[in-house]
Amino acid sequence: MKKQFLLAGAAAGLALAASAANAQSIDYGSLQELFGEAVTTSATGSPQRSTEAPADMQIISADEIRRSGETSLPGILQRAAGIDVLNHSAGQSDVNVRGYNQISSPRLLVLVNGRQVYLDHYGLTQWAAIPVQLSEIRQIEVVKGPNSALFGFNAVSGVVNIITYNPKFDATNIVTAHAGNGGATGGSAVATFKLGEAIFGRLSAGGESADEWRATRASPKKSELHDPKRASANLDLVAQLNPKTELRMEGSWSNSQQDSLTGGAYYTIAKMITTSGKATLTSETDFGSIQAQVYQNKLKVNYNLVGGIRWDNTITVASLQDLFKIGTAHTVRLSGEFRHNTLNVAPYGGADVSYDVAALSGMWNWQITDQFTTTAALRVDKMSLDRSGVFAPRAPQANNGLWNRDITETSANATAAWRPTSADTFRLSYARGVQPPSLIELGGIQAPYAIAPGFTIDLIGNPNLRPSIVTNYELAYDHDFAPIKAKLGVRLFAQDWKDIKSAISTAGLDIMPTATTNGAATYINASDSKLKGAELTASGQVTPELGWRADYTWTDVKDSYFPGINPLNRRVAFARTTPSGRGNLGMDWEKAGWEADANLHYVGDYDGWDVVSGTLTPVKAYASLSARLGRQLDNGLTLAISGQNLTSARQKQTGGLEAERRVLFTVSKTW
């Protein structure tokens, strides 16, 4: 047994050495071949199996993405254990981890190759705006629980870390087209190229459109709905500057429109254009692996709200990191980060709200023995707020000085992992995460709202809003039944949320009117909440060709509302909106060029926001089936038929539009 651990340690050491020799790029393909399964380097910088990482992580591989037949990231993610997905329309979904999901869900950090793609203006993710084609994704790391200290700003509920193929190591060339019922059409192209001996590149582009799900009730009307559309492009370049130094540059663009369920009561169209640029310089030095990175995200978005709102958001992030080893047992990562984030105040213009964040973080991974490892991480963020410009007439709190304040918070992760045998892993972890207010919550909205003739209130942000804090405790156990090629995972977890932030409610006033100012409604800290839960996962191979998987996650939420809070008006009734159970049962099969995959996704009873009344309405437990059958031909051509929501022509999955059955035919060509 000890020999097995020594071999595993040697393999990890060889992988690290190979990574350094190849000048810093992570060759995930070689690591996966070495370990015999998907490998992560995201948590500590060193190659690890997902079960050995200091975070509860599930890795979705490129093969699983292809076999799923899904055309959207939320469709793929809902196959992961413990993931809640609200499919409000054909184009809009919200995703969160183990409960607390909501419209415009703000608690999940989403990254593409280390660049955040969740949108800072609302603090949400518009999945259709992520400029990545599914065929260029190497793996998706789904990290559960608070991980701000390990993964960065706002990783309060979990992390979805999307890793694309590296053009230096992976020649990815594929063209894909699909069409189906419901007006679904789309396609993508990914091409890898080389310039000289030291520059490697990948260019990708794609787009798709579909008919919106049918309006079957009085609200929303058919005329109020719009068909979802998206287009995006991405360029990824890796330049080998010298044997020890590498520069990776990425640029992207996306244009999307979707029906957005806003406030729980009605749909409005949202049109978004995003652009981004990122440069990462990595060098092996005598002081460790030094990485300097800078990226900028720009967003232009139009919402059909209160007469029309346009927000322009720009975020610039610069970071410096040193990853080094002390002896053979200690891996240390030290980093500093600065970010500047600014948003125009809308719809009443002439002002901007912004913040600067300075952060320091450190991670220490200690391989105490071959069987026992500890990891500790700490991050301190100092957010400095600012506002400049004018206020609307009769606006309350019309003083830019109210935004001259700092918010300083600490995130932490601590994990002890014990591997008593080659088949068993125990992991005990503690985490503290911080969810800062978004720019809109802090003041990015300034909208006079006439609620009656001669009586106007203002919808405004709140410069005094406190961040939400969550602590998480988890015990995890994984067992590998190697002789029968099966795996079992058990998770027990508990969370404690403080100062959960609310939506704006026009049912009452947060700021009373005066002789010279309007009354106002704003965002406030509305409640605390506790969650406890358990998660079971299992997978295996019946034969070399036939595999199976199953998972079930149970959660129990208890809310504690602050005095005077109406949880329905404030959208903080998480005990009612979180299903107690969700799970998956799936299979996959491959033989002689044929491949098949099926997944049955189950969600238990919960209450969803009704688009007619704006109140909660029961959503009965449901199961939705997705499946794909594909045939790979000898010339790199693949033909496939796939479908989602196959169990019913229409199915009530939320309080919004009913999900429709969609069937797609796909043709792809690789070379």
C-alpha positions in Angstrom: 0.0 0.0 0.0 2.8 2.4 0.9 4.4 1.7 -2.5 1.1 2.9 -4.1 1.3 6.2 -2.3 5.0 6.6 -3.2 4.1 6.0 -6.9 1.3 8.5 -6.7 3.6 11.1 -5.1 6.3 10.4 -7.8 3.7 10.8 -10.5 2.6 14.2 -9.1 6.2 15.3 -8.9 6.9 14.2 -12.5 3.8 16.1 -13.6 5.0 19.2 -11.8 8.5 18.9 -13.4 7.0 18.4 -16.8 4.8 21.4 -16.4 7.9 23.5 -15.4 10.0 22.2 -18.3 7.2 23.0 -20.7 7.3 26.6 -19.5 4.3 26.9 -17.3 1.4 25.9 -19.5 -0.6 23.1 -17.9 -0.8 20.1 -20.2 -4.1 18.7 -18.8 -4.1 15.9 -21.4 -0.8 14.5 -20.2 -1.8 14.8 -16.6 -5.1 13.1 -17.2 -3.3 10.2 -18.9 -0.8 10.0 -16.0 -3.5 10.0 -13.3 -6.0 8.0 -15.2 -8.8 10.5 -14.7 -9.4 14.3 -15.0 -7.0 16.4 -13.0 -7.3 19.8 -11.4 -4.6 22.4 -10.7 -6.9 25.2 -9.8 -7.1 25.0 -6.1 -3.4 24.7 -5.1 -1.5 25.0 -8.4 -0.4 21.4 -8.2 -2.0 18.5 -10.1 -4.6 16.7 -8.0 -7.5 14.3 -8.5 -10.7 16.1 -7.7 -11.2 13.9 -4.6 -7.9 15.1 -3.2 -8.3 18.8 -3.9 -8.9 21.1 -0.8 -12.4 21.9 -2.1 -15.4 19.8 -2.9 -15.0 19.6 -6.7 -16.7 17.6 -9.5 -15.0 17.7 -12.9 -17.1 17.5 -16.1 -14.9 16.3 -18.9 -15.0 17.2 -22.6 -16.2 13.6 -23.4 -19.1 14.1 -20.9 -20.0 17.5 -22.5 -20.0 16.0 -26.0 -22.0 12.9 -25.0 -24.6 15.0 -23.1 -26.0 16.5 -26.3 -26.7 19.7 -24.3 -26.3 23.0 -26.1 -26.0 25.3 -23.1 -23.8 25.5 -20.0 -26.8 25.3 -17.6 -28.0 22.2 -19.3 -24.6 20.6 -18.7 -24.3 21.9 -15.1 -27.6 20.5 -13.9 -26.2 17.0 -14.4 -23.7 17.8 -11.6 -24.6 16.7 -8.1 -26.1 19.4 -5.9 -26.5 22.0 -8.6 -29.8 23.9 -8.8 -30.9 25.3 -12.2 -33.9 27.5 -12.8 -34.9 27.5 -16.4 -37.1 30.5 -16.7 -37.2 30.6 -20.5 -35.5 29.2 -23.6 -32.6 31.7 -23.1 -32.4 32.5 -19.4 -31.3 30.1 -16.6 -30.0 30.8 -13.1 -27.6 28.4 -11.5 -26.5 28.0 -7.9 -25.0 25.3 -5.6 -27.1 23.4 -3.0 -30.0 25.8 -2.7 -30.4 29.6 -2.4 -31.0 29.9 -6.1 -33.1 32.8 -7.3 -33.8 35.1 -10.3 -30.6 36.8 -11.2 -28.7 34.5 -8.9 -25.7 36.5 -7.5 -23.7 33.9 -5.5 -21.8 31.8 -8.0 -18.4 32.8 -9.3 -17.9 31.7 -13.0 -14.4 31.8 -14.6 -13.0 31.0 -18.0 -9.3 30.3 -17.7 -9.1 32.4 -14.6 -11.1 35.4 -15.9 -14.4 36.1 -14.3 -17.3 36.0 -16.6 -20.1 36.7 -14.1 -21.3 40.2 -14.6 -20.4 42.7 -12.0 -23.2 45.2 -12.6 -25.9 42.9 -11.1 -23.4 40.3 -9.8 -25.0 37.6 -12.0 -24.1 35.3 -14.8 -25.8 35.5 -18.2 -24.7 32.1 -19.5 -25.5 32.9 -23.1 -23.0 35.8 -23.0 -20.1 33.6 -22.1 -17.9 33.6 -25.2 -16.9 30.0 -25.3 -18.0 27.2 -27.7 -18.8 23.9 -25.9 -16.5 22.1 -28.3 -13.4 24.1 -27.1 -13.9 23.3 -23.4 -11.5 20.7 -22.0 -13.2 20.5 -18.6 -15.6 22.2 -16.3 -14.7 22.2 -12.6 -17.8 22.6 -10.4 -16.6 23.7 -6.9 -19.1 23.6 -4.1 -19.2 25.8 -1.1 -17.5 29.1 -0.3 -14.0 29.3 -1.9 -13.2 33.0 -2.0 -9.8 32.5 -0.4 -8.8 29.8 -3.0 -10.5 31.1 -6.2 -11.1 34.8 -5.7 -13.6 37.6 -5.4 -17.2 36.6 -4.8 -16.9 32.8 -4.8 -19.4 32.7 -1.9 -21.6 29.8 -2.9 -19.4 28.0 -5.3 -17.3 28.2 -8.4 -17.8 27.1 -12.0 -14.3 27.1 -13.5 -14.3 26.6 -17.3 -11.0 25.5 -18.8 -10.6 25.5 -22.5 -8.1 23.6 -24.6 -4.6 25.0 -24.6 -3.5 25.6 -28.2 0.1 24.8 -27.2 -0.8 21.2 -26.4 -4.2 20.5 -27.9 -4.9 20.6 -31.7 -8.6 21.3 -31.6 -10.3 21.6 -35.0 -14.0 21.1 -35.2 -17.0 22.5 -37.1 -20.5 21.8 -35.7 -24.0 22.6 -36.9 -27.3 21.8 -35.4 -31.0 22.3 -36.2 -34.2 21.1 -34.6 -37.8 21.9 -33.7 -38.7 25.1 -31.9 -36.8 27.1 -34.5 -33.4 25.9 -33.1 -30.4 26.5 -35.3 -26.8 27.0 -34.5 -23.2 26.3 -35.3 -19.7 26.8 -34.2 -16.1 26.5 -35.5 -12.9 26.0 -33.6 -9.5 26.0 -35.3 -6.0 25.6 -33.9 -2.9 27.1 -35.6 0.8 27.8 -35.2 2.8 30.8 -36.1 6.5 30.0 -36.4 8.0 27.7 -33.7 6.9 29.7 -30.6 3.4 31.0 -31.1 0.3 28.8 -30.8 -3.3 29.9 -31.3 -6.9 28.9 -31.3 -9.8 30.8 -32.9 -13.4 30.0 -32.2 -16.7 31.5 -33.2 -20.3 30.4 -33.1 -23.9 31.4 -32.7 -27.4 30.1 -32.2 -31.0 31.1 -32.1 -34.4 29.5 -31.1 -38.0 30.3 -30.7 -39.0 31.4 -27.2 -41.1 28.9 -25.2 -44.8 29.4 -25.7 -46.8 31.8 -23.7 -49.6 29.7 -22.3 -51.1 32.1 -19.7 -52.4 35.6 -19.5 -49.0 36.9 -18.6 -46.6 37.2 -20.3 -48.3 37.8 -23.6 -46.8 36.5 -26.8 -46.1 40.0 -27.9 -44.0 40.6 -24.8 -41.6 37.7 -25.5 -38.6 37.6 -27.7 -36.6 34.8 -29.3 -33.2 34.1 -27.6 -30.1 34.7 -29.8 -26.4 34.7 -29.3 -23.1 35.0 -31.2 -19.6 35.0 -29.8 -15.9 34.8 -30.8 -12.7 34.1 -29.0 -9.0 34.2 -29.7 -6.4 32.4 -27.6 -2.7 32.9 -28.2 0.3 31.3 -26.4 3.8 32.7 -27.0 6.9 30.9 -25.8 9.1 33.8 -25.0 12.0 31.7 -23.8 12.4 28.2 -22.2 11.1 29.5 -18.9 8.7 32.3 -19.8 5.4 32.2 -21.5 2.8 34.8 -22.5 -0.9 33.8 -23.0 -3.3 36.3 -24.5 -7.0 35.9 -24.8 -9.6 38.2 -26.4 -13.4 37.6 -26.7 -16.7 39.2 -27.8 -20.3 38.2 -27.4 -23.7 39.6 -28.4 -26.8 38.1 -26.9 -30.5 38.8 -26.3 -32.9 36.9 -24.0 -36.1 37.3 -22.1 -35.1 38.2 -18.6 -37.5 37.4 -15.7 -37.1 40.5 -13.6 -38.4 41.0 -10.1 -40.3 37.7 -10.4 -43.4 39.4 -11.9 -42.8 39.9 -15.6 -40.4 39.3 -18.5 -38.4 42.0 -20.2 -35.9 41.7 -23.0 -32.2 42.1 -22.1 -29.6 42.7 -24.8 -25.9 42.4 -23.9 -22.6 43.0 -25.7 -19.4 41.9 -23.9 -15.8 42.3 -24.8 -12.7 41.2 -22.9 -9.0 41.1 -23.2 -6.5 39.2 -20.9 -2.8 38.8 -20.8 -1.0 36.3 -18.5 2.8 36.2 -18.2 4.3 33.2 -16.3 7.9 32.6 -15.6 9.9 29.9 -13.7 12.4 31.7 -11.5 14.6 31.0 -8.6 11.8 32.3 -6.4 9.1 30.1 -7.8 6.6 30.3 -10.6 5.7 34.0 -11.0 2.5 34.9 -12.7 1.4 38.4 -13.6 -2.0 38.8 -15.1 -4.3 41.7 -16.2 -7.7 41.5 -17.8 -10.5 43.9 -18.6 -14.2 43.1 -19.1 -16.6 45.5 -20.7 -20.4 45.2 -20.8 -23.1 47.1 -22.6 -26.6 46.0 -21.6 -30.1 47.3 -22.4 -33.0 46.4 -20.2 -36.6 47.2 -21.1 -37.3 48.5 -17.6 -38.8 51.7 -16.3 -38.8 53.1 -19.8 -35.5 51.6 -20.7 -32.2 51.3 -18.9 -28.7 51.1 -20.4 -25.8 50.2 -18.2 -22.1 50.3 -19.2 -19.8 48.4 -16.9 -16.0 48.2 -17.1 -13.9 46.1 -14.7 -10.1 46.0 -14.8 -8.2 43.4 -12.7 -4.5 43.1 -12.2 -2.8 40.4 -10.1 0.6 39.1 -9.2 1.2 35.6 -7.9 4.1 33.5 -6.7 3.8 29.7 -6.4 6.7 28.0 -4.8 7.7 24.9 -2.8 9.6 24.7 0.4 11.3 21.3 0.5 9.1 18.6 -1.0 6.2 18.8 1.5 5.1 22.5 1.4 3.5 24.3 -1.5 2.9 28.0 -0.9 1.0 30.6 -3.1 1.2 34.3 -2.3 -0.8 36.8 -4.4 -2.0 40.3 -4.6 -4.8 41.7 -6.6 -6.3 45.1 -7.6 -9.6 45.7 -9.3 -11.3 48.8 -10.5 -15.0 48.5 -11.3 -17.3 51.3 -12.6 -20.9 51.6 -13.7 -23.0 54.5 -14.9 -26.0 55.4 -12.8 -29.2 54.7 -14.8 -31.8 55.5 -16.1 -31.3 59.0 -14.7 -27.8 59.6 -16.0 -24.9 62.0 -15.2 -23.3 59.9 -12.6 -21.1 56.9 -12.0 -20.7 54.6 -9.0 -17.5 52.6 -8.6 -15.2 50.8 -6.3 -11.6 49.8 -6.0 -10.6 46.5 -4.4 -7.1 45.7 -3.0 -6.7 42.1 -1.9 -3.9 40.0 -0.5 -4.1 36.2 -0.2 -2.0 33.2 0.7 -2.3 29.5 0.4 -0.3 26.8 2.2 -0.5 23.1 1.3 1.4 20.8 3.6 1.9 17.1 2.6 2.4 15.9 6.2 2.6 12.3 5.2 1.8 10.3 2.1 -1.7 9.8 3.6 -2.4 13.2 5.3 -2.5 16.7 3.8 -3.7 20.0 5.1 -4.4 23.2 3.1 -5.1 26.6 4.6 -5.9 29.8 2.6 -6.7 33.3 3.6 -7.8 36.4 1.6 -8.4 39.9 2.8 -10.3 42.3 0.5 -10.6 46.1 1.1 -13.3 47.6 -1.1 -13.3 51.4 -1.4 -16.6 52.9 -2.7 -17.0 56.1 -4.7 -19.7 58.0 -6.5 -19.5 61.1 -8.7 -22.0 63.1 -10.7 -25.5 64.5 -10.2 -28.7 63.2 -8.6 -32.2 63.2 -9.9 -34.5 66.0 -8.7 -35.9 65.4 -5.2 -33.7 62.3 -4.8 -33.1 61.2 -1.3 -29.5 60.7 -0.1 -28.3 63.2 -2.7 -24.8 63.4 -1.2 -21.8 61.7 -3.0 -20.0 61.7 0.4 -22.2 58.8 1.5 -20.2 56.6 -0.8 -16.9 57.5 0.8 -16.6 54.4 2.8 -14.5 51.2 2.9 -15.6 47.6 3.3 -12.9 45.2 4.6 -13.7 41.5 4.9 -11.7 38.3 5.3 -12.3 35.0 3.5 -10.8 31.7 4.6 -10.6 28.0 3.6 -9.1 25.2 5.7 -9.1 21.5 4.8 -7.6 18.3 6.2 -7.5 15.4 3.8 -6.7 11.8 4.9 -6.2 8.9 2.5 -5.8 5.8 4.7 -5.8 3.5 1.7 -5.5 3.9 -2.0 -9.3 3.5 -2.3 -10.5 5.8 0.6 -10.3 9.6 1.0 -11.7 11.6 3.9 -11.8 15.4 3.8 -12.9 17.8 6.6 -13.2 21.4 5.6 -14.2 24.9 6.9 -14.8 27.9 4.8 -15.8 31.5 5.2 -17.0 33.4 2.1 -18.0 37.0 1.4 -20.6 38.2 -1.1 -20.0 41.9 -1.6 -22.9 44.2 -2.8 -23.1 44.6 -6.6 -22.7 48.0 -8.2 -26.4 48.3 -8.9 -27.2 47.5 -5.3 -24.7 50.1 -4.2 -26.1 52.9 -6.3 -26.2 52.0 -10.0 -29.9 52.5 -10.2 -31.6 55.9 -9.8 -35.1 55.6 -11.1 -38.0 57.9 -10.2 -41.1 55.7 -10.2 -44.7 57.1 -10.3 -46.9 54.8 -8.3 -49.9 57.2 -8.3 -50.8 60.6 -9.8 -48.7 63.2 -8.1 -46.9 60.6 -6.0 -43.4 59.4 -7.0 -40.9 57.2 -5.2 -37.3 56.6 -6.2 -35.7 53.2 -6.8 -32.2 53.7 -5.6 -29.1 51.8 -4.5 -27.9 51.7 -1.0 -24.3 52.8 -0.2 -24.6 51.4 3.3 -25.4 47.8 2.3 -23.4 45.2 4.1 -21.8 42.2 2.5 -23.4 38.8 3.1 -21.2 36.3 5.0 -21.4 32.5 4.8 -19.6 29.9 6.8 -19.6 26.3 5.7 -18.6 23.1 7.4 -18.3 19.8 5.4 -17.2 16.2 5.9 -16.6 14.3 2.7 -15.8 10.6 2.0 -14.9 9.0 -1.3 -14.3 5.3 -2.0 -13.1 3.6 -5.1 -14.3 0.1 -5.6 -11.5 -0.7 -8.0 -12.3 -4.4 -8.7 -15.8 -3.6 -9.8 -15.0 -0.2 -11.3 -17.4 1.8 -9.2 -17.1 4.9 -7.0 -19.1 6.2 -4.0 -19.1 9.7 -2.5 -20.8 11.0 0.6 -21.0 14.7 1.7 -22.4 16.1 4.9 -22.5 19.9 5.1 -23.9 22.9 7.0 -24.0 26.6 6.2 -24.7 29.7 8.1 -25.6 32.9 6.2 -25.5 36.3 7.7 -27.0 39.6 6.3 -28.6 38.2 3.1 -29.3 41.0 0.8 -32.8 41.6 -0.5 -34.5 42.8 -3.7 -36.1 46.2 -4.0 -39.7 46.2 -2.9 -42.2 48.9 -3.9 -44.7 47.5 -1.3 -43.2 49.9 1.3 -40.7 52.7 1.7 -37.2 52.3 3.1 -36.7 56.1 3.1 -39.6 58.3 4.0 -40.4 61.4 1.9 -39.7 64.9 3.2 -40.8 68.3 2.0 -37.9 68.4 -0.5 -37.2 64.7 -1.3 -39.2 61.7 -2.5 -39.5 58.5 -0.6 -37.4 55.7 -1.8 -37.2 51.9 -2.0 -33.8 50.3 -2.0 -31.8 47.1 -1.3 -31.4 46.2 2.3 -29.9 43.4 4.4 -33.1 41.4 5.2 -32.3 38.0 6.8 -30.0 35.3 8.1 -30.4 31.7 7.1 -29.1 28.3 8.0 -28.8 25.2 5.8 -27.9 21.6 6.4 -27.6 18.8 3.9 -26.3 15.6 2.6 -25.1 14.5 -0.9 -24.6 11.0 -2.3 -22.9 10.2 -5.6 -22.2 6.9 -7.2 -20.8 5.9 -10.6 -19.4 2.8 -12.3 -18.8 0.7 -15.3 -21.1 -2.3 -16.0 -18.9 -3.3 -19.0 -16.0 -1.4 -20.7 -18.7 0.1 -23.0 -21.5 0.8 -20.5 -21.3 3.3 -17.6 -23.7 4.6 -15.1 -24.0 7.4 -12.6 -26.4 8.6 -9.9 -26.5 11.3 -7.3 -29.0 12.8 -4.8 -28.7 15.9 -2.7 -30.9 16.8 0.2 -31.0 20.2 1.8 -33.0 21.8 4.6 -33.1 25.7 4.9 -34.3 27.7 7.8 -34.7 31.5 7.4 -34.5 34.1 10.1 -36.0 37.4 8.9 -35.1 40.7 10.4 -37.8 42.7 12.1 -40.4 44.2 9.7 -39.3 42.1 6.7 -41.8 40.7 4.4 -39.9 37.7 2.8 -42.2 37.6 -0.2 -41.8 41.3 -1.1 -38.1 41.1 -0.4 -37.5 37.8 -2.3 -35.7 36.2 0.6 -38.0 33.2 1.3 -35.3 30.7 0.6 -36.8 28.0 2.8 -39.8 27.9 0.4 -37.9 28.4 -2.9 -35.2 25.8 -2.3 -36.2 22.2 -3.1 -35.4 19.7 -0.4 -34.1 17.2 -3.0 -32.6 17.1 -6.4 -30.7 14.4 -8.3 -29.6 12.6 -11.5 -29.7 9.1 -12.9 -27.7 8.6 -16.0 -25.9 6.1 -18.3 -23.5 6.3 -21.2 -22.5 3.7 -23.8 -19.8 3.6 -26.5 -19.0 0.8 -29.0 -17.7 0.6 -32.5 -18.2 4.3 -33.3 -21.6 4.5 -31.6 -22.2 6.4 -28.5 -25.3 7.0 -26.4 -26.1 9.0 -23.3 -29.2 9.6 -21.2 -29.8 11.6 -18.0 -32.9 11.8 -15.9 -32.8 15.0 -13.8 -35.1 15.2 -10.7 -36.2 18.3 -8.7 -38.4 18.0 -5.6 -41.3 20.2 -4.7 -40.6 23.9 -4.1 -42.3 27.3 -4.5 -41.4 29.5 -7.5 -42.1 33.1 -8.4 -45.3 33.4 -10.4 -45.1 35.8 -13.4 -48.7 36.8 -13.1 -49.0 37.6 -9.4 -45.4 38.2 -8.5 -45.9 35.9 -5.5 -44.8 32.3 -4.8 -46.7 29.4 -6.4 -46.1 25.7 -5.9 -43.9 23.9 -8.4 -44.5 20.2 -8.1 -41.7 17.7 -8.2 -40.7 16.9 -11.8 -38.2 14.8 -13.7 -36.8 15.8 -17.1 -35.0 13.5 -19.5 -32.2 14.4 -21.9 -30.5 12.0 -24.2 -28.2 11.7 -27.2 -27.4 9.0 -29.8 -24.3 9.6 -32.0 -22.4 7.8 -34.7 -18.7 8.6 -35.3 -17.7 7.9 -38.9 -14.1 7.1 -40.1 -13.6 10.5 -41.8 -14.0 12.6 -38.6 -17.7 13.1 -39.3 -20.2 12.6 -36.4 -24.0 12.5 -36.8 -26.1 12.8 -33.7 -29.7 13.2 -32.5 -30.3 14.7 -29.1 -33.1 16.1 -27.0 -34.0 17.9 -23.8 -37.2 17.8 -21.7 -38.2 14.6 -23.5 -40.7 13.4 -20.9 -43.3 16.1 -21.8 -44.2 18.5 -24.6 -44.3 21.2 -21.9 -43.3 21.0 -18.3 -43.7 23.4 -15.4 -40.2 23.7 -13.9 -40.4 27.3 -12.5 -43.0 29.9 -11.9 -42.2 31.3 -15.4 -42.6 29.9 -18.9 -43.1 26.1 -19.2 -40.1 24.2 -20.5 -40.7 22.7 -23.9 -39.4 19.5 -25.5 -36.6 20.2 -28.0 -35.0 17.7 -30.4 -31.8 18.5 -32.3 -29.9 16.9 -35.2 -26.2 17.7 -35.1 -23.4 17.2 -37.6 -19.8 17.8 -36.7 -16.5 17.4 -38.5 -13.1 17.1 -36.9 -9.6 17.2 -38.5 
